[in-house]
Amino acid sequence: MHPAFSVVFFTTATGAGYGLLALLGVLGGLGFVQPEIWFGLVGMALALGLIGAGLLSSTGHLGRPERAWRAFSQWSSSWLSREGVASVATFIPAGLFGIGWVLLGGSGGWVAVAGLLAAAGAVATVCTTGMIYASLKPIAQWHSRYTLPAYLIFAAMTGSVLFNVLLQVFGIGSKGVLIVALLLTLLGWGWKLATWRYNDRLEITTTANTATGLAGGTVRSIEWPHTEENYLLKEMGFRIARKHSAKLRRIAQVLAFALPAALLMIAFALPWPFAAAASVLAALLQFAGMLVERWLFFAEAKHTVTLYYGR
Amino acid sequence: MTCLPAQTEKKLGLVIDLDTCVGCQACVTACKEWNTGGHMAPLTDIDPYGGNADGVWFNRVHAYEHTTERGGRTVNFPRSCLHCETPACVTVCPTGASYKRASDGIVLVDEDKCIGCKLCSWACPYGARELDTDVGVMKKCTLCVDRIYNDNLAEEDRVPACVAACPTSARHFGDLGDPASAVSQLVTARGGVDLMPELGYKPTNKYLPPRAHTERAAKVDAPALEPIRAEGGFLGWIDRMLSN
């Protein structure tokens, strides 16, 4: 599958943004993190900014972006429509929570309800994003039980690493949050390794034989219907050399998991401001690593239409 | 709505005979010719005379070499929308632009609602949908919905353009929901198959596999040519000159 940068950035940015929003909503709303105007403003701006930038980026993928509003109508059948509805609906409790927690400096009561609803909306939106990919049967690497949990784990992972950055920068770092961010980063690493292991051993039942209805023997493409690459090959026939795939997997692991985990351990040991610096660096490297991971998620996915072209 | 009809009154579709298709591309050009002025018009071409010709086509003919223990053969393979009974291209559509008609089962795109998100083309395992990058919307085979019900055409012409154009009658059009229809009986007689049945899209279009190799083929091991007797005169002179 062609890794369109607008979609790669969209899923990575909104994942981190919704992860952070969910943590702020739950921990802020229930009073575990005391309301403080600058901390709250920066935190909510970061979360909603990532979400907003991601959603805007996703419209760059559209052929007719001016009609994007129509995508809110088919939530009864379409995961993409559900994603649109959930993402916009989440702004309502998130906005109320922001007003109550940041501007009015309250927690508990209606602020807690708004915070929990914003967190629920964030989780629901990430689920819908994951299901867009997990529901596509022609792409075996996506249509697996690994896809939906991956989106949730990576949202929680990047969100918690960002949450730790906020706490550290404002000098209210928490060892508990550091440990959670570290454990989620290790969980994300493990999940990605398990996913790659599963995909590498995948035995896809759909073959050139079933695609053409020609039973038995071998089916070899000897002539394409066209001389140049068409939409199908540009969009669904994207290929990545195995050697680059292996190298990019290593880069993604180092940037998204290994270095952030090491930096979080350093942050655990060092005093402020070194802990804050290590935390910021961990978040930046992880975001870059997740962009590589998401690029690979597309580039390594093989669509059944490629069978018709002997790929 | 992009929810699918529980059932359709008819299941209009195509039956494609891989035994008789000669890969002449007549159906491809007839499809392009009709549809670039039809329901989904235009079928935009990008750089048609340059080195990177690209464009929207509803029907593409591939060629394969099918090799079994009985030997090999070339199979020409037309590929177009199969108007599935459970088309995921319709249910994934976020805008309601894609729909399956309850009356005849034809899968269509309302170009005025399409936002060009490409998700339907990802959801189709058969590559039936192609984005018109010039207009920014998705396009696909309409089963020539503007021909088959067209009162302005003679009755025998009310078939999809690809069917009308096929010189070897490898393409048949009809109601596959009616077991008594000519196309249904053809599918039964020839053992028509679904493409990628394991994915569960329940395609309406059926493909008739090439007929089995026959044991009664003509003998072709004729005796080798005999040496020609030397001739005199002009022809003899040519023979001698050529023999040198």
Contacts between the chains, C-beta under 8 A, distances in Angstrom:
chain1	res1	chain2	res2	distance
A	1	B	122	7.3
A	61	B	117	6.9
A	61	B	118	7.4
A	62	B	115	5.0
A	62	B	116	5.3
A	62	B	117	5.6
A	62	B	136	7.6
A	63	B	114	7.4
A	63	B	115	6.7
A	63	B	116	1.9
A	63	B	117	7.6
A	63	B	118	7.7
A	63	B	131	6.4
A	63	B	132	7.9
A	63	B	133	7.3
A	63	B	135	7.5
A	63	B	136	3.0
A	63	B	137	5.8
A	63	B	138	7.7
A	64	B	114	6.8
A	64	B	115	5.0
A	64	B	116	5.0
A	64	B	136	4.5
A	64	B	137	6.3
A	65	B	115	7.2
A	67	B	95	7.1
A	67	B	113	7.1
A	67	B	114	7.6
A	67	B	115	4.6
A	68	B	115	5.9
A	70	B	94	7.5
A	70	B	95	3.8
A	70	B	96	7.1
A	70	B	97	7.6
A	70	B	113	5.7
A	70	B	115	6.1
A	71	B	94	3.9
A	71	B	95	5.4
A	71	B	115	6.2
A	71	B	117	7.3
A	72	B	94	7.9
A	73	B	94	7.5
A	73	B	95	6.2
A	73	B	96	5.4
A	74	B	1	6.9
A	74	B	2	4.6
A	74	B	93	6.2
A	74	B	94	5.3
A	74	B	95	6.3
A	74	B	96	5.2
A	76	B	1	7.2
A	76	B	2	7.9
A	76	B	3	5.8
A	77	B	1	7.4
A	77	B	2	4.6
A	77	B	3	4.9
A	77	B	4	7.9
A	77	B	90	7.9
A	77	B	91	4.3
A	77	B	92	7.7
A	77	B	93	7.9
A	78	B	2	5.8
A	78	B	91	6.4
A	78	B	92	5.3
A	78	B	93	5.9
A	78	B	94	4.7
A	78	B	119	8.0
A	79	B	92	7.0
A	80	B	92	6.4
A	80	B	94	4.1
A	80	B	117	6.6
A	80	B	119	5.5
A	81	B	94	3.7
A	81	B	95	7.6
A	84	B	94	6.3
A	132	B	92	7.9
A	132	B	119	7.2
A	135	B	88	7.7
A	135	B	92	7.3
A	136	B	88	7.6
A	136	B	92	7.8
A	136	B	122	5.7
A	136	B	123	5.7
A	137	B	88	6.7
A	137	B	123	7.8
A	137	B	125	6.8
A	137	B	199	5.1
A	137	B	200	7.4
A	137	B	201	7.9
A	138	B	122	7.1
A	138	B	123	6.9
A	138	B	124	7.0
A	138	B	125	3.8
A	138	B	199	7.0
A	139	B	122	7.1
A	205	B	198	5.3
A	206	B	125	7.3
A	206	B	196	5.5
A	206	B	198	6.1
A	206	B	199	6.5
A	208	B	64	7.5
A	210	B	195	7.1
A	210	B	196	5.1
A	210	B	197	7.0
A	210	B	198	6.2
A	211	B	125	8.0
A	211	B	126	8.0
A	211	B	195	6.1
A	211	B	196	5.7
A	212	B	64	6.2
A	212	B	66	7.9
A	212	B	75	7.2
A	212	B	77	5.6
A	212	B	195	7.0
A	212	B	207	7.7
A	213	B	18	7.4
A	213	B	193	4.2
A	213	B	194	7.3
A	213	B	195	5.4
A	213	B	207	4.4
A	213	B	209	6.1
A	214	B	18	7.5
A	214	B	64	7.1
A	214	B	66	4.8
A	214	B	75	6.2
A	214	B	209	6.5
A	214	B	210	7.7
A	215	B	193	7.9
A	215	B	209	7.0
A	216	B	68	5.0
A	217	B	66	6.1
A	217	B	67	5.0
A	217	B	68	3.3
A	217	B	69	7.1
A	218	B	66	7.5
A	218	B	67	5.0
A	219	B	64	5.1
A	219	B	65	7.5
A	219	B	66	5.4
A	219	B	75	8.0
A	220	B	64	6.3
A	220	B	65	4.6
A	220	B	66	8.0
A	220	B	67	7.2
A	221	B	62	6.5
A	221	B	63	7.6
A	221	B	64	5.8
A	222	B	63	5.1
A	222	B	64	6.3
A	222	B	65	5.0
A	222	B	74	7.0
A	223	B	62	6.9
A	223	B	63	3.9
A	224	B	62	6.7
A	225	B	25	8.0
A	225	B	28	7.1
A	225	B	57	7.7
A	225	B	60	3.6
A	225	B	61	5.3
A	225	B	62	5.6
A	225	B	79	7.6
A	226	B	53	7.7
A	226	B	57	7.7
A	226	B	60	7.0
A	227	B	53	7.0
A	228	B	51	7.8
A	228	B	52	5.5
A	228	B	53	5.3
A	228	B	54	5.9
A	229	B	54	7.3
A	230	B	54	5.7
A	230	B	55	7.7
A	230	B	57	7.7
A	230	B	130	7.0
A	231	B	54	7.2
A	231	B	56	7.5
A	231	B	121	7.6
A	231	B	130	4.6
A	231	B	131	5.2
A	231	B	133	7.3
A	232	B	121	7.6
A	232	B	127	4.6
A	232	B	130	6.6
A	235	B	118	6.5
A	235	B	121	6.5
A	235	B	122	7.9
A	235	B	131	7.2
A	236	B	121	7.2
A	236	B	122	7.1
A	236	B	127	7.1
A	303	B	122	7.1
A	303	B	125	7.7
A	304	B	125	4.2
A	304	B	126	7.8
A	304	B	196	6.6
A	304	B	199	7.5
A	305	B	124	7.6
A	305	B	125	6.7
A	305	B	126	6.8
A	305	B	127	3.5
A	308	B	62	5.9
A	308	B	77	8.0
A	308	B	79	6.1
A	308	B	126	8.0
A	308	B	127	6.2
A	309	B	62	7.9
